Amino acid sequence: MKNVAIIGAGISGLALANKIGHIANVTIFEKSRGFGGRVATRRVDDFSFDHGAQFFKVRDPDFKEYIKPMIEEGIIDIWRARFVEIEKDKVISSRLWGDDPANYIGIPSMSSIGKFMSQSLNIKLSEQIAKIEKHDIWELFNEEGVSQGKYDWVISTIPPVQCVQLFPNIRDIYSDIEKHEMSACFSLMLAFDEDLNLDFDAALVKGTDISWISCNSSKQSRGKKYTILAHSTNKWASEYINHDRDWVKGYLCKELSKIIKKDISEATYTGLQGWRYANAKKQNGQKFFIDKEQNIALCGDWFIQGRIESAYISGSQLGNELTNELA
């Protein structure tokens, strides 16, 4: 069997590994401590925050079939949120989310999805690949310069900017890589001892530097502690991603307070996550890249659109293509 290295244990990498794991020896390298990439959850004391992707929709038939076992096992459920659209600080529309279209969440957290997909896979967590070299075959090295093995194929699921930094001559192999752009996002996390009694569970916000607000604790199995998650706009975050985090946190708290018309200064916990590569605009080209001479491939939601389903499609369809090469 061929030896395959996958860089990144996000949804794309996990979907790919599940596709080819029966015909190749697959090793996944992930620089963080968990699975799922931006499908993530942060826990602080008794508080829980889905501080990356908030929910996802399913349109693709293959993805719909893939998540069935997770629905049956209670790893995925529908979030029947009270949803509103807000213009600055005024609610302009509201509705209750239902089954059509369904908005899915992980149970008991969004990170449960990545954990489920990672079962039976060979994944090295907290292991960042810093250098890749090719002689007869590919060899990977970590940040200490220690070899992490030799592989017949190397596949990257990391953002395009990081891919350019890591892969030798990737611009020559895939000339369009720098046309793919990803934008940033800040996630503001707040926990309270008392319920703020908001009139919504999820809100799409327009006309401010905050684009999304959710009562994270309104989701099933999130515990009794009251928590709020707010996302900045991608445009604002991309401009201020390198700014002082305390300043960013303070600014977003003021913006949130104006929108919901509540004093949030009594928050028990206030946290911030900066996602440098959080989103990608809708693309109309290929869903992955593969070079069968160099034995490298690239996939990720940035080939399609910044969505959980897009990440799955990119990794899964690359897996279908690789099956013929590896069999």
PEPE-V448817 format. One record per run of one state. SS is the DSSP state (helix for helix, strand for strand, loop for the rest). FROM is the first residue (numbers start at 1). LEN is the number of residues. If there is no record, write none. Layout:
SS:FROM:LEN  SS:FROM:LEN
This chain:
loop:1:1  strand:2:6  loop:8:2  strand:10:1  helix:11:10  loop:21:3  strand:24:6  loop:30:6  strand:36:1  loop:37:5  strand:42:3  loop:45:2  strand:47:3  loop:50:6  strand:56:1  loop:57:4  helix:61:6  loop:67:1  helix:68:5  loop:73:3  strand:76:3  loop:79:3  strand:82:6  loop:88:2  strand:90:7  loop:97:2  strand:99:1  loop:100:2  strand:102:1  loop:103:1  strand:104:3  loop:107:4  helix:111:7  loop:118:5  strand:123:2  loop:125:4  strand:129:6  loop:135:3  strand:138:5  loop:143:4  strand:147:5  loop:152:1  strand:153:4  loop:157:3  helix:160:7  loop:167:3  helix:170:4  loop:174:3  helix:177:3  loop:180:3  strand:183:10  loop:193:9  strand:202:5  loop:207:3  strand:210:6  helix:216:3  loop:219:7  strand:226:7  loop:233:1  helix:234:7  loop:241:4  helix:245:16  loop:261:8  strand:269:11  loop:280:9  strand:289:3  loop:292:4  strand:296:3  loop:299:2  helix:301:3  loop:304:4  helix:308:19  loop:327:1
